[in-house]
Amino acid sequence: MNYSKAVFLISDDVRAVMVTYEKDEQDRPAPRTMYKTFDTKIKVDDYVVVPTKTRHHMTVCKVMAVDAEVDLETSEELEWIIGVVNRADFEKIKSQEGDAIAKIKSAEKRRKREELRKALLDDVGEKEIKAITFTTGAKRKA
């Protein structure tokens, strides 16, 4: 008996979830691996942390199917999903950072304009500043 699958025989609450480490390519689907979990909230397109034999002994995969059919007769060992990646919090933080950066850029631009205007006033005076014009050569309709 494959004892890593025994939990499927004794609990109706365990779920089999198919995940992939790689992105699907147009000409070939990414390989999928089955894991087990009691988490009822895991859904397709979630990202989950799963155990591996590399680096920190875990990695992130994308959920491709939930409540998959388990073949209890195969010798394939099933590992547990470690947890779900909370991308919503990450995306919220990134959005907030983007908003803050936009405000900083606006303030920097305003500050630089004010500094340049003051420097020009000190250097050439208001009259010469107003005389500065730019043209493109195109005539504007009146």
C-alpha positions as YAML, in Angstrom:
chain: A
units: angstrom
residues:
- id: 1
  name: MET
  ca: [0.00, 0.00, 0.00]
- id: 2
  name: ASN
  ca: [1.11, 3.56, -0.74]
- id: 3
  name: TYR
  ca: [0.86, 5.11, 2.71]
- id: 4
  name: SER
  ca: [1.20, 8.67, 1.38]
- id: 5
  name: LYS
  ca: [-2.29, 8.18, -0.09]
- id: 6
  name: ALA
  ca: [-3.82, 6.43, 2.93]
- id: 7
  name: VAL
  ca: [-5.33, 9.70, 4.13]
- id: 8
  name: PHE
  ca: [-7.68, 9.57, 1.11]
- id: 9
  name: LEU
  ca: [-9.12, 6.32, 2.49]
- id: 10
  name: ILE
  ca: [-9.77, 7.63, 5.99]
- id: 11
  name: SER
  ca: [-10.84, 11.26, 5.36]
- id: 12
  name: ASP
  ca: [-13.40, 12.74, 2.99]
- id: 13
  name: ASP
  ca: [-11.94, 16.20, 3.66]
- id: 14
  name: VAL
  ca: [-8.58, 15.67, 1.95]
- id: 15
  name: ARG
  ca: [-8.30, 17.04, -1.59]
- id: 16
  name: ALA
  ca: [-5.98, 16.18, -4.45]
- id: 17
  name: VAL
  ca: [-4.65, 19.26, -6.23]
- id: 18
  name: MET
  ca: [-2.73, 19.33, -9.52]
- id: 19
  name: VAL
  ca: [-0.03, 22.00, -9.78]
- id: 20
  name: THR
  ca: [2.64, 23.03, -12.24]
- id: 21
  name: TYR
  ca: [6.05, 24.59, -11.72]
- id: 22
  name: GLU
  ca: [6.38, 25.67, -15.35]
- id: 23
  name: LYS
  ca: [4.29, 27.91, -17.54]
- id: 24
  name: ASP
  ca: [2.24, 26.24, -20.29]
- id: 25
  name: GLU
  ca: [3.73, 26.74, -23.73]
- id: 26
  name: GLN
  ca: [1.59, 26.99, -26.88]
- id: 27
  name: ASP
  ca: [2.91, 23.74, -28.26]
- id: 28
  name: ARG
  ca: [3.05, 21.75, -25.03]
- id: 29
  name: PRO
  ca: [1.33, 21.75, -21.65]
- id: 30
  name: ALA
  ca: [3.50, 22.07, -18.59]
- id: 31
  name: PRO
  ca: [4.04, 18.92, -16.51]
- id: 32
  name: ARG
  ca: [1.68, 18.61, -13.54]
- id: 33
  name: THR
  ca: [2.20, 17.11, -10.13]
- id: 34
  name: MET
  ca: [-0.41, 16.04, -7.59]
- id: 35
  name: TYR
  ca: [-0.33, 17.23, -3.97]
- id: 36
  name: LYS
  ca: [-2.75, 16.82, -1.10]
- id: 37
  name: THR
  ca: [-4.39, 19.36, 1.19]
- id: 38
  name: PHE
  ca: [-7.22, 19.92, 3.63]
- id: 39
  name: ASP
  ca: [-7.56, 23.55, 2.49]
- id: 40
  name: THR
  ca: [-11.04, 23.92, 0.97]
- id: 41
  name: LYS
  ca: [-10.32, 27.44, -0.31]
- id: 42
  name: ILE
  ca: [-7.59, 26.48, -2.79]
- id: 43
  name: LYS
  ca: [-8.80, 27.06, -6.35]
- id: 44
  name: VAL
  ca: [-7.48, 26.94, -9.91]
- id: 45
  name: ASP
  ca: [-4.97, 29.75, -10.66]
- id: 46
  name: ASP
  ca: [-3.94, 30.09, -6.99]
- id: 47
  name: TYR
  ca: [-0.24, 29.90, -6.18]
- id: 48
  name: VAL
  ca: [0.82, 27.39, -3.54]
- id: 49
  name: VAL
  ca: [4.04, 26.53, -1.76]
- id: 50
  name: VAL
  ca: [5.01, 22.88, -2.12]
- id: 51
  name: PRO
  ca: [7.93, 20.81, -0.77]
- id: 52
  name: THR
  ca: [10.88, 20.09, -3.07]
- id: 53
  name: LYS
  ca: [14.33, 18.57, -2.85]
- id: 54
  name: THR
  ca: [16.03, 21.83, -3.95]
- id: 55
  name: ARG
  ca: [17.36, 24.98, -2.23]
- id: 56
  name: HIS
  ca: [15.10, 25.72, 0.73]
- id: 57
  name: HIS
  ca: [13.13, 22.50, 0.22]
- id: 58
  name: MET
  ca: [10.09, 24.37, -1.08]
- id: 59
  name: THR
  ca: [8.93, 26.29, -4.14]
- id: 60
  name: VAL
  ca: [5.89, 28.03, -5.57]
- id: 61
  name: CYS
  ca: [3.61, 26.36, -8.10]
- id: 62
  name: LYS
  ca: [0.39, 27.33, -9.85]
- id: 63
  name: VAL
  ca: [-2.80, 25.34, -9.22]
- id: 64
  name: MET
  ca: [-4.13, 23.82, -12.44]
- id: 65
  name: ALA
  ca: [-6.91, 21.55, -11.06]
- id: 66
  name: VAL
  ca: [-8.58, 20.84, -7.74]
- id: 67
  name: ASP
  ca: [-10.34, 17.74, -6.46]
- id: 68
  name: ALA
  ca: [-8.43, 15.57, -8.91]
- id: 69
  name: GLU
  ca: [-8.98, 11.83, -9.02]
- id: 70
  name: VAL
  ca: [-6.41, 9.91, -6.98]
- id: 71
  name: ASP
  ca: [-5.15, 6.55, -8.18]
- id: 72
  name: LEU
  ca: [-4.60, 4.70, -4.94]
- id: 73
  name: GLU
  ca: [-2.80, 1.83, -6.71]
- id: 74
  name: THR
  ca: [0.21, 3.77, -8.02]
- id: 75
  name: SER
  ca: [3.44, 3.99, -6.09]
- id: 76
  name: GLU
  ca: [3.76, 7.76, -6.66]
- id: 77
  name: GLU
  ca: [4.29, 9.49, -3.31]
- id: 78
  name: LEU
  ca: [2.02, 12.46, -2.59]
- id: 79
  name: GLU
  ca: [3.31, 15.39, -0.55]
- id: 80
  name: TRP
  ca: [1.23, 17.97, 1.33]
- id: 81
  name: ILE
  ca: [0.79, 21.52, 0.09]
- id: 82
  name: ILE
  ca: [2.59, 23.79, 2.55]
- id: 83
  name: GLY
  ca: [0.33, 26.77, 2.04]
- id: 84
  name: VAL
  ca: [-1.28, 29.29, -0.30]
- id: 85
  name: VAL
  ca: [0.56, 32.39, -1.48]
- id: 86
  name: ASN
  ca: [-1.46, 35.51, -0.66]
- id: 87
  name: ARG
  ca: [-1.02, 37.45, -3.90]
- id: 88
  name: ALA
  ca: [-3.84, 39.86, -3.01]
- id: 89
  name: ASP
  ca: [-1.79, 41.45, -0.22]
- id: 90
  name: PHE
  ca: [1.27, 41.57, -2.50]
- id: 91
  name: GLU
  ca: [-0.70, 43.23, -5.33]
- id: 92
  name: LYS
  ca: [-2.24, 45.73, -2.89]
- id: 93
  name: ILE
  ca: [1.20, 46.72, -1.56]
- id: 94
  name: LYS
  ca: [2.58, 47.06, -5.12]
- id: 95
  name: SER
  ca: [-0.40, 49.27, -6.08]
- id: 96
  name: GLN
  ca: [0.06, 51.46, -2.99]
- id: 97
  name: GLU
  ca: [3.76, 51.78, -3.77]
- id: 98
  name: GLY
  ca: [2.93, 52.79, -7.36]
- id: 99
  name: ASP
  ca: [0.55, 55.49, -6.09]
- id: 100
  name: ALA
  ca: [3.20, 56.80, -3.69]
- id: 101
  name: ILE
  ca: [5.86, 56.87, -6.43]
- id: 102
  name: ALA
  ca: [3.51, 58.83, -8.75]
- id: 103
  name: LYS
  ca: [3.00, 61.42, -5.99]
- id: 104
  name: ILE
  ca: [6.75, 61.62, -5.34]
- id: 105
  name: LYS
  ca: [7.46, 62.14, -9.06]
- id: 106
  name: SER
  ca: [4.81, 64.88, -9.25]
- id: 107
  name: ALA
  ca: [6.26, 66.62, -6.20]
- id: 108
  name: GLU
  ca: [9.82, 66.32, -7.60]
- id: 109
  name: LYS
  ca: [8.72, 67.80, -10.93]
- id: 110
  name: ARG
  ca: [6.95, 70.71, -9.19]
- id: 111
  name: ARG
  ca: [9.97, 71.32, -6.93]
- id: 112
  name: LYS
  ca: [12.39, 71.30, -9.87]
- id: 113
  name: ARG
  ca: [10.21, 73.74, -11.82]
- id: 114
  name: GLU
  ca: [10.05, 76.08, -8.81]
- id: 115
  name: GLU
  ca: [13.82, 75.86, -8.31]
- id: 116
  name: LEU
  ca: [14.48, 76.52, -12.00]
- id: 117
  name: ARG
  ca: [12.03, 79.44, -12.08]
- id: 118
  name: LYS
  ca: [13.71, 80.99, -9.01]
- id: 119
  name: ALA
  ca: [17.16, 80.51, -10.56]
- id: 120
  name: LEU
  ca: [15.99, 82.08, -13.82]
- id: 121
  name: LEU
  ca: [14.43, 85.01, -11.96]
- id: 122
  name: ASP
  ca: [17.66, 85.55, -10.07]
- id: 123
  name: ASP
  ca: [19.70, 85.28, -13.29]
- id: 124
  name: VAL
  ca: [17.71, 87.02, -16.02]
- id: 125
  name: GLY
  ca: [14.57, 88.51, -14.47]
- id: 126
  name: GLU
  ca: [10.82, 88.19, -15.06]
- id: 127
  name: LYS
  ca: [10.80, 90.12, -18.37]
- id: 128
  name: GLU
  ca: [13.30, 87.81, -20.08]
- id: 129
  name: ILE
  ca: [11.57, 84.69, -18.74]
- id: 130
  name: LYS
  ca: [8.31, 85.81, -20.36]
- id: 131
  name: ALA
  ca: [10.18, 86.43, -23.63]
- id: 132
  name: ILE
  ca: [11.28, 82.79, -23.88]
- id: 133
  name: THR
  ca: [9.13, 81.05, -26.50]
- id: 134
  name: PHE
  ca: [9.16, 77.73, -28.27]
- id: 135
  name: THR
  ca: [7.79, 77.10, -31.75]
- id: 136
  name: THR
  ca: [7.54, 74.03, -33.90]
- id: 137
  name: GLY
  ca: [7.32, 75.82, -37.20]
- id: 138
  name: ALA
  ca: [3.72, 74.74, -37.66]
- id: 139
  name: LYS
  ca: [1.18, 77.51, -37.96]
- id: 140
  name: ARG
  ca: [-1.76, 77.41, -35.60]
- id: 141
  name: LYS
  ca: [-5.26, 78.22, -36.71]
- id: 142
  name: ALA
  ca: [-6.77, 81.30, -35.11]
...
